[in-house]
Amino acid sequence: MKSSYAVLLSGSLLAFTAMSAQADELPMRKAGLWEVKVKLSVPGVPKLSERPETGTRYCVTEASEKERMEQAKKTDDKCSKNEIKKVTTGYTLEAVCQSEDGGTSTYHGTYTGDLHSAYTFKQLQQVRGGSMGDMDVYATEEHKWINATCPADMK
C-alpha cells in the first residue's frame, strides 16, 4: 500500500506547484516546451527509499499559465494553511492539508531560479495518519525551458 501511495505522490508533485498563494504568487512561466527531472526519496519504504531520477517534457502556454494562476487564487477547503511567499532566493511554500482518508500532509518547499528559463523546486511532504500511515517524501524537481515551440501532440 505504501508504495502505491508514494507513486501517486510523485504524480501530484507537478500539480502541487500550482497551489494557492495567500501572500504572494508564483510568476508566470515562459511559454514553450519545458523539461522536468524529478528525484524522489521515501525513507523507510525500501522500494522507494532512493528512486532513480525520472523526467518528462511538458508544454506551457499562455492559456495554461493563466489557468494555473486562476486555480492558485481559489481557496482549498481541505488546507488549513496554504502559502507561497517571495524571499530573496525565490519562493517558499508552506501548506497543511487533510486527505480524504483522514490523514494530514504538511508541505515545506522552496523554489529557486527565475521560473522563466530554469528553476528548482525542493519539497518535503510529511504524511501523518490516514490509511497509508506515516511517511516523509522528499522531492527535487529541476525544470528547464527548452524552446518556444511545443510538439503538435503536446499542445
N, C-alpha and C positions, 0 to 999 in steps of 0.2 A: 504494500500500500504506500509506504513512504516513497518508494522510487517513482511510482506513477504520479504522486503529488508533486515531487520535485521536477519532473519533466514538464508538468503543467505550469509550474512556476517559471521555468525558463521561457516558455512561450508568453508569459504575461509580462516579462521584463520590458519588452518594447512597448506594450500598451501602457505600462506604468509611467513611461516618460511623458505622458500627456496628462498626468494628474493635475488636479486643480491647484491654482495658486491663489492663496488668500492675500499675501503681502506683495508678491511680485509674480511675474510670469516669464516663462522662457521665451526668448526671441524666436521669430520665425526662421526656419532653416532655409537655405538656398534651394531653389527648385532644381530637380535633376535626379540623376542616378547616384545613390549612396550605397556604401558597403558597411556592414557591421560585423565585427568579430566579437564573440561572446565567450567568456571564460566563467564557468560556474563551478562552485565548490559547496558541498553539503557535508561538513564534518559529522562523523557518526553514522553515515549511511554509506557503507563500503562501496557500492556500485557508483555512487555519486560523489564520493569524498574528493576526488580530483578528476573531473571530467576533462576530456580533451577540448581544446578550443573549437568552436563551431562558427560558421559565418554564413552570411547571405547578403543579397543585394535587394534594395527596395527603391521605389520611386517616390519622390516628394514633388507634389505640385502645389501651386499657389492655393488651389481649392482645398487640397488635403491639409495644408497648414492652417488655413482659415478655419476649417472644421475642427482641427486639433485645438486651436485657440478657443473656439466656442465651447467645446467639451470641457476645457480647462476652467471655464467660468461657472460651470454647473456645480452645485453642491452635492457631494456624495453623502447620502444619509447613513451609510454604513461606516463612515470615517469620523471619529471624534476629533481628529487633528489631521490636517492636510495642508501643508505649507511649503512653498518654494520661496527662497529668499536670495536676493542678489548679494554676493560677497565679492571681495577683491579678486579672488581666484576663479570666479564663475558663479555657480549657484549651489545652494544646499536644499535638500528635500527632507522633510520630516512628516511622517504620517502614521496614524494608528487606526486600523480598520478591523471591523468584525467580519468573519467569514460566515457563510450560510450554515456551517456545521457547528457554530458556537465558539470557534477559536478566535484568537486575536493575532493580527500581523502588525508588527511595528517595523517601519521602514526608516532607514537612515541612508541618504545618498548624497553624492557630490557630482556636479558637472564641472569639468574643466575644459578649456578650449574656447573657441569663438562661436561654436554652434552654426557657423556659416560654411565652414570648409572641413573642419575636423574637431571632434570633441570626445572626451572620455567620460563615461558615467560609471561610478563605482557605487555599489549598493550592498547593504546588509539588510536582509529581511529576517526578522525573528518571529517565528511562528510558535504560538503557545496555545495549548488546549485544542479542543476540537477532535475530530476523528483521526487526524493524522499525527497527533501528539506534538511534542516539542522538537523544533529543529531550527538551525540557523543556516541561511542560504546566502552565500557571498557571490556576487556577480560583478564582473567588469565588462563593460561594453565599450568598444572603440569604434566610433562612427567616422567615416571619411567620405567626403564628396568626391565622386569620380568624374562626372561631366554633366553638361546641361541636357543631354538627350537620354531619354528613357527608352528601352526597347518597346516595341509595339505591344508585346504580350504582358507588359508590366504597367501599362497606363490605365 
